[in-house]
Amino acid sequence: MTAAHQADSAIVLFGHGARDPEWAGPMRRIRDTVLARPDAPKVELAFLEFMSPTLPEAIAALVQDGVKKVAVVPVFLAQGGHLKRDLPVLLDEARAAHPGCEVTLATAAGEAEPVVRAMADYAASCLG
């Protein structure tokens, strides 16, 4: 991806959220790891509840910054109720509010094969 294309693209790491702000630490580490890559796109965090910004707020801010393509990456272990019920509504609202921006949805991170393999490797290493 070229630098010009990267400038108008962004990733939104979408999590449930929690009352404890430290809960988002791993998501911040994922964001920072992506941003450390050459030609990294913009990366923002967004949350369903308890924390901010919300997904609509994050997408609106990105669009205001000139982003034309957003990939929403659910940082969830599995495709549960929130991803099946709540997220589609939020995505429909974001697409309607920002018709000039392509908003795509990735598979829940915990269901992606590379993540499953990494978690299996980690689990196997826990025996020492």
Accessible surface in RSA format (square Angstrom, percent):
REM  Atomic radii and reference values for relative SASA: ProtOr
REM  Chains: A
REM  Algorithm: Lee & Richards
REM  Probe-radius: 1.40
REM  Slices: 20
REM RES _ NUM      All-atoms   Total-Side   Main-Chain    Non-polar    All polar
REM                ABS   REL    ABS   REL    ABS   REL    ABS   REL    ABS   REL
RES MET A   1   142.11  73.6  68.22  45.1  73.90 175.9  81.18  69.0  60.94  80.7
RES THR A   2    94.21  67.0  85.88  87.1   8.34  19.9  86.26 115.9   7.96  12.0
RES ALA A   3    67.76  62.3  56.10  86.6  11.66  26.5  56.72  79.9  11.04  29.3
RES ALA A   4    83.19  76.5  62.97  97.2  20.22  46.0  71.90 101.3  11.28  29.9
RES HIS A   5    76.83  42.0  71.94  50.0   4.89  12.5  51.52  53.1  25.31  29.4
RES GLN A   6    21.69  12.1  20.77  15.2   0.92   2.2   5.34  11.4  16.34  12.4
RES ALA A   7    64.13  59.0  49.25  76.0  14.88  33.9  58.39  82.2   5.74  15.2
RES ASP A   8    44.39  31.1  44.04  43.8   0.35   0.8  14.56  34.3  29.83  29.8
RES SER A   9     8.47   7.2   8.47  11.3   0.00   0.0   8.47  18.0   0.00   0.0
RES ALA A  10     3.85   3.5   0.00   0.0   3.85   8.8   0.24   0.3   3.60   9.5
RES ILE A  11    39.41  22.4  39.41  29.4   0.00   0.0  39.41  28.4   0.00   0.0
RES VAL A  12     0.00   0.0   0.00   0.0   0.00   0.0   0.00   0.0   0.00   0.0
RES LEU A  13     6.54   3.6   6.54   4.7   0.00   0.0   6.54   4.6   0.00   0.0
RES PHE A  14     0.78   0.4   0.78   0.5   0.00   0.0   0.78   0.5   0.00   0.0
RES GLY A  15     0.00   0.0   0.00   N/A   0.00   0.0   0.00   0.0   0.00   0.0
RES HIS A  16    48.25  26.4  47.30  32.9   0.94   2.4  35.34  36.4  12.91  15.0
RES GLY A  17     4.05   5.0   0.00   N/A   4.05   5.0   0.00   0.0   4.05   9.1
RES ALA A  18    22.65  20.8  18.69  28.8   3.96   9.0  21.53  30.3   1.12   3.0
RES ARG A  19   194.90  81.8 165.48  84.4  29.42  70.0  72.86  99.6 122.04  74.0
RES ASP A  20    82.70  57.9  76.37  76.0   6.33  15.0  34.73  81.7  47.96  47.8
RES PRO A  21    88.10  64.2  87.06  79.4   1.04   3.8  88.03  72.7   0.08   0.5
RES GLU A  22   124.98  71.8 115.66  87.5   9.32  22.2  51.09  98.8  73.90  60.3
RES TRP A  23    97.98  39.3  80.29  38.9  17.69  41.5  63.32  33.8  34.66  56.2
RES ALA A  24     0.95   0.9   0.95   1.5   0.00   0.0   0.95   1.3   0.00   0.0
RES GLY A  25    15.90  19.6   0.00   N/A  15.90  19.6  15.50  42.5   0.41   0.9
RES PRO A  26    76.30  55.6  75.04  68.4   1.26   4.6  75.78  62.6   0.52   3.2
RES MET A  27     5.48   2.8   5.48   3.6   0.00   0.0   5.19   4.4   0.29   0.4
RES ARG A  28    79.90  33.5  79.90  40.7   0.00   0.0  33.57  45.9  46.33  28.1
RES ARG A  29   174.17  73.1 171.96  87.7   2.21   5.3  61.25  83.7 112.92  68.4
RES ILE A  30    70.90  40.3  67.69  50.4   3.21   7.7  70.78  51.0   0.12   0.3
RES ARG A  31    57.65  24.2  57.65  29.4   0.00   0.0   6.53   8.9  51.12  31.0
RES ASP A  32    76.57  53.6  69.99  69.7   6.58  15.6  29.14  68.6  47.43  47.3
RES THR A  33    81.50  58.0  75.59  76.6   5.90  14.1  55.23  74.2  26.27  39.7
RES VAL A  34    24.46  16.1  24.46  22.1   0.00   0.0  24.46  21.3   0.00   0.0
RES LEU A  35    81.09  45.2  61.53  44.0  19.56  49.2  61.75  43.4  19.34  52.1
RES ALA A  36    86.96  80.0  47.62  73.5  39.34  89.5  59.87  84.3  27.09  71.8
RES ARG A  37   150.24  63.1 142.79  72.8   7.45  17.7  41.89  57.2 108.35  65.7
RES PRO A  38   124.69  90.9  99.18  90.4  25.51  92.7 111.71  92.2  12.99  80.7
RES ASP A  39    86.65  60.7  67.18  66.9  19.46  46.0  16.91  39.8  69.74  69.6
RES ALA A  40    30.24  27.8   4.98   7.7  25.26  57.5   6.87   9.7  23.37  61.9
RES PRO A  41    20.23  14.7  18.71  17.1   1.53   5.5  19.59  16.2   0.65   4.0
RES LYS A  42    71.50  34.9  65.02  39.9   6.48  15.4  57.98  52.2  13.52  14.4
RES VAL A  43     6.66   4.4   0.00   0.0   6.66  16.1   0.00   0.0   6.66  18.1
RES GLU A  44    70.59  40.5  70.59  53.4   0.00   0.0   6.89  13.3  63.70  52.0
RES LEU A  45    13.77   7.7  11.60   8.3   2.17   5.5  11.60   8.1   2.17   5.8
RES ALA A  46     0.00   0.0   0.00   0.0   0.00   0.0   0.00   0.0   0.00   0.0
RES PHE A  47     6.86   3.4   6.07   3.8   0.79   2.1   6.07   3.7   0.79   2.3
RES LEU A  48    36.24  20.2  17.73  12.7  18.51  46.5  18.37  12.9  17.87  48.1
RES GLU A  49    67.64  38.8  61.18  46.3   6.46  15.4  21.37  41.3  46.27  37.8
RES PHE A  50    99.76  49.9  49.75  30.8  50.00 130.1  63.74  38.6  36.02 103.1
RES MET A  51    34.70  18.0  20.53  13.6  14.17  33.7  28.83  24.5   5.87   7.8
RES SER A  52    88.35  74.7  65.59  87.5  22.77  52.4  29.08  61.9  59.27  83.0
RES PRO A  53    48.22  35.1  47.37  43.2   0.85   3.1  47.99  39.6   0.23   1.5
RES THR A  54    46.58  33.1  46.58  47.2   0.00   0.0  43.32  58.2   3.26   4.9
RES LEU A  55     0.45   0.3   0.15   0.1   0.30   0.8   0.15   0.1   0.30   0.8
RES PRO A  56    48.61  35.4  44.21  40.3   4.40  16.0  46.33  38.3   2.27  14.1
RES GLU A  57    94.50  54.3  85.51  64.7   8.99  21.4  42.80  82.8  51.71  42.2
RES ALA A  58     3.60   3.3   0.36   0.6   3.24   7.4   3.54   5.0   0.07   0.2
RES ILE A  59     0.01   0.0   0.01   0.0   0.00   0.0   0.01   0.0   0.00   0.0
RES ALA A  60    40.40  37.1  36.27  56.0   4.13   9.4  36.56  51.5   3.84  10.2
RES ALA A  61    53.35  49.1  48.73  75.2   4.62  10.5  51.92  73.1   1.43   3.8
RES LEU A  62     2.63   1.5   2.58   1.8   0.05   0.1   2.63   1.8   0.00   0.0
RES VAL A  63    44.06  29.0  35.08  31.8   8.98  21.6  35.08  30.5   8.98  24.4
RES GLN A  64   158.37  88.6 124.25  90.8  34.11  81.2  43.51  92.6 114.86  87.1
RES ASP A  65    95.52  66.9  68.11  67.8  27.41  64.8  14.31  33.7  81.22  81.0
RES GLY A  66    35.38  43.6   0.00   N/A  35.38  43.6  28.53  78.3   6.85  15.4
RES VAL A  67     1.42   0.9   0.00   0.0   1.42   3.4   0.00   0.0   1.42   3.9
RES LYS A  68   119.51  58.3 115.52  70.9   4.00   9.5  67.81  61.0  51.70  55.1
RES LYS A  69    75.87  37.0  75.75  46.5   0.12   0.3  28.10  25.3  47.77  50.9
RES VAL A  70     0.00   0.0   0.00   0.0   0.00   0.0   0.00   0.0   0.00   0.0
RES ALA A  71    30.29  27.9  29.97  46.3   0.32   0.7  29.97  42.2   0.32   0.8
RES VAL A  72     0.00   0.0   0.00   0.0   0.00   0.0   0.00   0.0   0.00   0.0
RES VAL A  73    36.30  23.9  36.30  32.9   0.00   0.0  36.30  31.5   0.00   0.0
RES PRO A  74     1.26   0.9   1.26   1.1   0.00   0.0   1.26   1.0   0.00   0.0
RES VAL A  75    38.04  25.0  25.43  23.0  12.61  30.4  25.92  22.5  12.12  32.9
RES PHE A  76    35.66  17.8  25.87  16.0   9.79  25.5  34.61  21.0   1.05   3.0
RES LEU A  77   127.00  70.7 112.38  80.4  14.62  36.7 114.67  80.5  12.33  33.2
RES ALA A  78    53.93  49.6  48.38  74.7   5.55  12.6  48.38  68.1   5.55  14.7
RES GLN A  79    60.41  33.8  53.04  38.8   7.36  17.5  24.46  52.1  35.95  27.3
RES GLY A  80    35.18  43.4   0.00   N/A  35.18  43.4  34.81  95.5   0.37   0.8
RES GLY A  81    25.93  32.0   0.00   N/A  25.93  32.0  11.03  30.3  14.91  33.4
RES HIS A  82    64.52  35.3  60.93  42.3   3.59   9.2  45.18  46.6  19.34  22.5
RES LEU A  83     2.76   1.5   0.32   0.2   2.43   6.1   0.32   0.2   2.43   6.5
RES LYS A  84   138.23  67.4 115.41  70.8  22.82  54.3  65.44  58.9  72.80  77.5
RES ARG A  85   164.06  68.9 152.63  77.8  11.43  27.2  71.29  97.4  92.77  56.2
RES ASP A  86    49.90  35.0  45.63  45.4   4.27  10.1  11.00  25.9  38.89  38.8
RES LEU A  87     0.28   0.2   0.26   0.2   0.02   0.0   0.26   0.2   0.02   0.0
RES PRO A  88    51.59  37.6  49.09  44.8   2.49   9.1  51.59  42.6   0.00   0.0
RES VAL A  89    82.74  54.4  81.34  73.6   1.40   3.4  82.64  71.8   0.10   0.3
RES LEU A  90    33.13  18.5  32.96  23.6   0.18   0.4  32.96  23.1   0.18   0.5
RES LEU A  91     3.81   2.1   3.81   2.7   0.00   0.0   3.81   2.7   0.00   0.0
RES ASP A  92    89.60  62.8  83.24  82.9   6.36  15.0  27.09  63.8  62.51  62.3
RES GLU A  93    95.78  55.0  87.50  66.2   8.28  19.7  44.58  86.2  51.20  41.8
RES ALA A  94     3.75   3.4   0.39   0.6   3.36   7.6   3.63   5.1   0.12   0.3
RES ARG A  95    92.55  38.9  87.38  44.5   5.18  12.3  44.58  60.9  47.97  29.1
RES ALA A  96    82.83  76.2  51.41  79.3  31.42  71.5  63.09  88.8  19.74  52.3
RES ALA A  97    68.98  63.4  36.00  55.6  32.98  75.0  47.80  67.3  21.18  56.1
RES HIS A  98    34.96  19.1  30.60  21.3   4.36  11.2  23.80  24.5  11.16  13.0
RES PRO A  99   119.17  86.8  86.06  78.5  33.10 120.3  91.35  75.4  27.82 172.9
RES GLY A 100    63.15  77.9   0.00   N/A  63.15  77.9  45.39 124.6  17.76  39.8
RES CYS A 101     8.63   6.5   1.36   1.5   7.27  17.1   2.12   5.4   6.52   7.0
RES GLU A 102    97.32  55.9  86.15  65.2  11.17  26.6  43.73  84.6  53.59  43.8
RES VAL A 103     7.34   4.8   0.00   0.0   7.34  17.7   0.00   0.0   7.34  19.9
RES THR A 104    48.37  34.4  45.91  46.5   2.47   5.9  41.67  56.0   6.70  10.1
RES LEU A 105    71.40  39.8  38.73  27.7  32.67  82.1  39.33  27.6  32.07  86.3
RES ALA A 106    42.01  38.6  27.79  42.9  14.22  32.4  38.21  53.8   3.80  10.1
RES THR A 107    80.57  57.3  64.90  65.8  15.67  37.3  34.29  46.1  46.28  70.0
RES ALA A 108     0.00   0.0   0.00   0.0   0.00   0.0   0.00   0.0   0.00   0.0
RES ALA A 109    25.51  23.5  21.78  33.6   3.73   8.5  25.51  35.9   0.00   0.0
RES GLY A 110     9.09  11.2   0.00   N/A   9.09  11.2   2.54   7.0   6.55  14.7
RES GLU A 111    78.08  44.8  57.28  43.3  20.81  49.5  26.18  50.6  51.90  42.4
RES ALA A 112    33.10  30.4  27.33  42.2   5.77  13.1  33.10  46.6   0.00   0.0
RES GLU A 113   104.96  60.3  99.67  75.4   5.30  12.6  49.71  96.2  55.25  45.1
RES PRO A 114    84.02  61.2  77.16  70.3   6.86  24.9  78.47  64.8   5.54  34.5
RES VAL A 115    53.86  35.4  52.12  47.2   1.74   4.2  53.86  46.8   0.00   0.0
RES VAL A 116    58.19  38.3  57.37  51.9   0.83   2.0  57.37  49.8   0.83   2.2
RES ARG A 117   132.93  55.8 130.92  66.7   2.01   4.8  65.29  89.2  67.64  41.0
RES ALA A 118    59.37  54.6  48.60  75.0  10.76  24.5  54.10  76.2   5.27  14.0
RES MET A 119    77.95  40.4  73.86  48.9   4.09   9.7  48.82  41.5  29.13  38.6
RES ALA A 120    57.54  52.9  45.68  70.5  11.86  27.0  53.31  75.1   4.23  11.2
RES ASP A 121   101.50  71.1  94.15  93.7   7.35  17.4  29.44  69.3  72.06  71.9
RES TYR A 122   155.10  72.4 149.32  85.0   5.77  15.0 112.80  84.8  42.30  52.1
RES ALA A 123    62.61  57.6  49.94  77.1  12.67  28.8  53.25  75.0   9.36  24.8
RES ALA A 124    76.41  70.3  51.36  79.3  25.05  57.0  62.34  87.8  14.08  37.3
RES SER A 125    73.28  61.9  49.65  66.3  23.62  54.4  49.05 104.4  24.23  33.9
RES CYS A 126    80.52  60.9  44.12  49.2  36.41  85.6  33.34  84.5  47.19  50.9
RES LEU A 127   172.12  95.9 140.34 100.4  31.78  79.9 141.84  99.6  30.28  81.5
RES GLY A 128   106.29 131.1   0.00   N/A 106.29 131.1  65.96 181.0  40.32  90.3
END  Absolute sums over single chains surface
CHAIN  1 A     7569.3       6147.5       1421.8       4694.5       2874.8
END  Absolute sums over all chains
TOTAL          7569.3       6147.5       1421.8       4694.5       2874.8
